[in-house]
Amino acid sequence: MISVSTAEINAWIAAFIFPLARILATLAAAPPYNNPALPPRVLLILGLAITFAISPLLPAIAVDPASGTGLLVLAQQLVIGFGMGFAMRLVFTAVDMAGTMISLQMGLGFASSYDPLTAGQTGVVSEFLGMLALLIFMAVNGHAMVMATLLQGFTAMPIGAPMPGAATWWNLAASASLIFASGLLLALPIVVTLLIGNLALAVLSRAAPQLNLMAIGFPLTITLGFAALLLGLSHLSAPLLQLFEQGLQTMLGQFSPADIRR
């Protein structure tokens, strides 16, 4: 007769539920898995499949999942998972910011559409660049790289390790500068082109005051912006790939070496 003790059942549950919590939290926050077009049932099945595959490879966790310590470890895994997913989400937020800056300079700040990813109104240029970045990300197997980085996180920050210290959370907060720095660099060529066009219109208005710049400048700025965007699309893949790599490094780089050695 096979007998199973309560301690063994708790060990099996702990070996499965803690990795599942971190994986599901990451899937809920990291692109492209956080897209609302992806049903939650698919994410749950994917998380269960990954957990079944990796749970035998993880070290045993001597924590009762129903105890206060077990609930604390579960909350810790959720926070770590959300932090890793948030670090990758910053990459696509930087692309959205670049599109917003381009839209404002082109005079298309009023043209917006509903974005299901952010559940709000987003500029059409931001929507276009976001879809383009997502397609490039999928084309280079970025979704598989996110999974690989997530699995490496179980080595960098094992389950049951002490809660990350202040240095780790400061690294995660400081990584938000990626939005402004990378967004500005992506939009800079087009913004500079539009700035030169606006300066030319200003000189033209001084040289020929009788011209109606409201009738000439608006369509000219939009045309110039679309032309610069069209010419820049062929050179956009290299900075996006670098941005994706930086986002994947941030997923693990947010953990401070001092916190990992603890």
C-alpha positions as CSV (number, residue, x, y, z in Angstrom):
1,M,0.0,0.0,0.0
2,I,1.3,3.4,-1.0
3,S,1.3,5.9,1.8
4,V,2.0,9.6,1.3
5,S,2.7,11.9,4.3
6,T,1.5,15.5,4.7
7,A,5.1,16.7,4.4
8,E,5.5,15.1,1.0
9,I,2.3,16.6,-0.3
10,N,3.3,20.0,1.0
11,A,6.7,19.6,-0.7
12,W,5.0,18.7,-4.0
13,I,2.7,21.7,-3.8
14,A,5.5,24.0,-2.9
15,A,7.7,22.8,-5.8
16,F,4.9,23.6,-8.2
17,I,3.0,26.6,-6.9
18,F,5.9,28.9,-6.2
19,P,7.5,28.7,-9.7
20,L,4.0,28.9,-11.2
21,A,3.3,32.2,-9.4
22,R,6.5,33.8,-10.8
23,I,5.9,32.5,-14.3
24,L,2.3,33.7,-14.4
25,A,3.2,37.1,-13.0
26,T,5.9,37.5,-15.7
27,L,3.5,36.5,-18.5
28,A,0.9,38.9,-17.2
29,A,3.4,41.9,-17.5
30,A,5.9,41.1,-20.2
31,P,5.2,41.6,-23.9
32,P,4.0,40.0,-26.1
33,Y,2.2,37.8,-23.5
34,N,0.4,40.7,-21.9
35,N,-1.5,41.5,-25.1
36,P,-5.2,41.5,-24.3
37,A,-5.8,39.7,-27.6
38,L,-4.2,36.6,-25.9
39,P,-6.9,34.9,-23.8
40,P,-6.1,34.4,-20.1
41,R,-6.8,30.7,-20.5
42,V,-3.9,30.4,-23.0
43,L,-1.5,32.1,-20.6
44,L,-2.6,29.8,-17.8
45,I,-2.0,26.7,-19.9
46,L,1.3,28.0,-21.0
47,G,2.3,28.8,-17.4
48,L,1.3,25.3,-16.3
49,A,3.2,23.6,-19.1
50,I,6.4,25.6,-18.3
51,T,6.0,24.9,-14.6
52,F,5.6,21.2,-15.2
53,A,8.7,21.2,-17.3
54,I,11.0,23.0,-15.0
55,S,9.8,22.1,-11.5
56,P,11.8,18.9,-11.4
57,L,14.9,20.8,-12.1
58,L,14.5,23.3,-9.3
59,P,15.9,22.7,-5.8
60,A,13.5,21.4,-3.2
61,I,11.7,24.1,-1.1
62,A,11.2,23.2,2.5
63,V,8.4,25.6,3.1
64,D,4.8,24.8,4.0
65,P,2.7,26.6,1.3
66,A,-0.2,27.1,3.7
67,S,1.9,28.7,6.4
68,G,2.6,32.4,6.8
69,T,6.1,31.9,5.5
70,G,4.7,30.1,2.5
71,L,2.3,33.0,1.7
72,L,5.2,35.4,2.1
73,V,7.3,33.4,-0.4
74,L,4.3,33.3,-2.8
75,A,4.0,37.1,-2.6
76,Q,7.7,37.4,-3.2
77,Q,7.5,35.3,-6.4
78,L,4.7,37.5,-7.7
79,V,6.6,40.7,-7.0
80,I,9.8,39.3,-8.7
81,G,7.7,38.1,-11.7
82,F,6.0,41.4,-12.1
83,G,9.3,43.2,-11.8
84,M,10.9,41.1,-14.6
85,G,7.9,41.6,-16.9
86,F,7.8,45.3,-16.2
87,A,11.5,45.6,-17.2
88,M,10.6,44.2,-20.6
89,R,7.5,46.3,-20.9
90,L,9.7,49.4,-20.6
91,V,11.1,48.7,-24.1
92,F,7.8,49.0,-25.8
93,T,6.9,52.0,-23.7
94,A,10.0,53.7,-25.1
95,V,8.8,52.9,-28.7
96,D,5.4,54.4,-27.8
97,M,7.0,57.5,-26.5
98,A,9.0,57.9,-29.7
99,G,5.8,57.7,-31.7
100,T,4.2,60.3,-29.4
101,M,7.0,62.7,-29.9
102,I,6.9,62.2,-33.7
103,S,3.1,62.7,-33.7
104,L,3.4,66.0,-31.8
105,Q,6.1,67.3,-34.1
106,M,4.1,66.3,-37.2
107,G,0.9,67.9,-36.0
108,L,-0.9,64.6,-35.6
109,G,-1.2,64.7,-31.9
110,F,-4.9,64.9,-32.2
111,A,-5.1,61.8,-34.4
112,S,-5.5,58.9,-32.0
113,S,-7.0,55.4,-31.9
114,Y,-7.9,53.0,-29.1
115,D,-5.0,50.8,-28.1
116,P,-6.1,47.6,-26.4
117,L,-2.7,47.1,-24.9
118,T,-2.9,50.3,-22.8
119,A,-6.7,50.4,-22.7
120,G,-6.6,54.0,-23.8
121,Q,-6.2,56.4,-26.7
122,T,-2.8,56.2,-28.4
123,G,-1.5,58.3,-31.3
124,V,-1.6,56.7,-34.7
125,V,2.2,56.9,-35.2
126,S,2.7,55.4,-31.8
127,E,0.3,52.6,-32.7
128,F,2.1,52.0,-36.0
129,L,5.6,51.9,-34.4
130,G,4.4,49.7,-31.6
131,M,3.0,47.1,-34.0
132,L,6.1,47.3,-36.0
133,A,8.3,46.8,-32.9
134,L,6.2,43.8,-31.8
135,L,6.4,42.2,-35.2
136,I,10.2,42.6,-35.2
137,F,10.3,41.3,-31.7
138,M,8.4,38.2,-32.7
139,A,10.5,37.7,-35.9
140,V,13.7,37.5,-33.9
141,N,12.1,35.0,-31.4
142,G,11.9,37.6,-28.7
143,H,9.1,35.7,-27.1
144,A,11.4,32.7,-26.7
145,M,14.1,34.9,-25.3
146,V,11.8,36.3,-22.7
147,M,11.1,32.7,-21.6
148,A,14.8,31.9,-21.5
149,T,15.5,34.9,-19.4
150,L,12.7,34.1,-17.1
151,L,14.1,30.6,-16.5
152,Q,17.6,32.1,-15.9
153,G,15.9,34.2,-13.2
154,F,15.4,31.0,-11.1
155,T,19.2,30.7,-10.9
156,A,19.8,34.4,-10.3
157,M,17.1,34.7,-7.7
158,P,16.2,31.2,-6.4
159,I,12.9,30.5,-4.8
160,G,13.1,30.9,-1.0
161,A,16.0,33.3,-1.1
162,P,15.7,36.5,1.0
163,M,13.6,39.3,-0.4
164,P,15.7,41.6,-2.8
165,G,17.0,44.6,-1.0
166,A,16.8,48.3,-1.8
167,A,19.6,48.1,-4.4
168,T,17.5,45.7,-6.5
169,W,14.4,47.9,-6.5
170,W,16.5,51.0,-7.2
171,N,17.9,49.2,-10.3
172,L,14.3,48.5,-11.4
173,A,13.3,52.2,-10.8
174,A,16.4,53.5,-12.6
175,S,15.7,51.3,-15.6
176,A,12.6,53.5,-16.3
177,S,15.1,56.1,-17.7
178,L,15.1,53.7,-20.7
179,I,11.8,55.1,-21.7
180,F,13.0,58.7,-22.1
181,A,16.6,58.0,-23.4
182,S,15.7,55.3,-25.9
183,G,12.4,57.0,-26.9
184,L,14.3,60.2,-27.7
185,L,17.0,58.5,-29.6
186,L,14.5,56.6,-31.8
187,A,12.5,59.8,-32.6
188,L,15.5,62.1,-32.9
189,P,16.2,61.8,-36.7
190,I,12.6,62.5,-37.6
191,V,12.3,65.3,-34.9
192,V,15.4,67.0,-36.3
193,T,14.0,66.7,-39.8
194,L,10.8,68.3,-38.8
195,L,12.6,71.0,-36.8
196,I,14.6,72.0,-39.9
197,G,11.3,72.1,-41.8
198,N,9.7,74.4,-39.2
199,L,12.8,76.6,-39.3
200,A,12.4,76.8,-43.1
201,L,8.8,77.8,-42.7
202,A,9.7,80.5,-40.2
203,V,12.3,82.0,-42.6
204,L,9.7,81.8,-45.4
205,S,7.1,83.6,-43.3
206,R,9.6,86.4,-42.8
207,A,10.5,86.6,-46.4
208,A,6.9,86.4,-47.7
209,P,4.5,87.6,-45.0
210,Q,1.5,87.4,-47.4
211,L,1.7,83.6,-47.4
212,N,-0.9,81.7,-45.3
213,L,1.3,79.4,-43.2
214,M,-1.7,77.8,-41.6
215,A,-2.7,76.5,-45.0
216,I,0.8,75.7,-46.2
217,G,2.7,74.7,-43.1
218,F,0.3,72.0,-41.7
219,P,0.2,69.7,-44.8
220,L,3.9,70.4,-45.5
221,T,4.9,69.3,-42.0
222,I,2.8,66.1,-42.2
223,T,4.2,65.2,-45.6
224,L,7.7,65.9,-44.4
225,G,7.2,63.7,-41.3
226,F,5.8,60.8,-43.3
227,A,8.6,61.0,-45.8
228,A,11.2,61.0,-43.0
229,L,9.4,58.1,-41.3
230,L,9.3,56.2,-44.5
231,L,13.0,56.7,-45.1
232,G,13.9,55.8,-41.6
233,L,12.0,52.5,-41.4
234,S,14.8,50.7,-43.2
235,H,17.2,51.8,-40.5
236,L,14.9,51.1,-37.5
237,S,15.6,47.4,-37.0
238,A,19.2,47.9,-35.7
239,P,18.2,50.3,-32.8
240,L,15.2,48.2,-32.0
241,L,17.2,45.0,-31.7
242,Q,19.7,46.8,-29.4
243,L,16.7,48.0,-27.4
244,F,15.3,44.5,-27.1
245,E,18.7,43.2,-25.9
246,Q,18.9,45.9,-23.4
247,G,15.4,45.0,-22.1
248,L,16.3,41.4,-21.7
249,Q,19.4,42.3,-19.8
250,T,17.4,44.5,-17.6
251,M,15.1,41.6,-16.7
252,L,18.1,40.0,-14.9
253,G,20.2,43.1,-14.4
254,Q,17.7,44.5,-11.9
255,F,18.8,42.0,-9.3
256,S,21.8,43.5,-7.5
257,P,24.8,41.2,-7.1
258,A,24.8,42.0,-3.4
259,D,21.2,40.7,-3.2
260,I,21.9,37.6,-5.2
261,R,24.9,36.6,-3.0
262,R,22.9,37.0,0.1
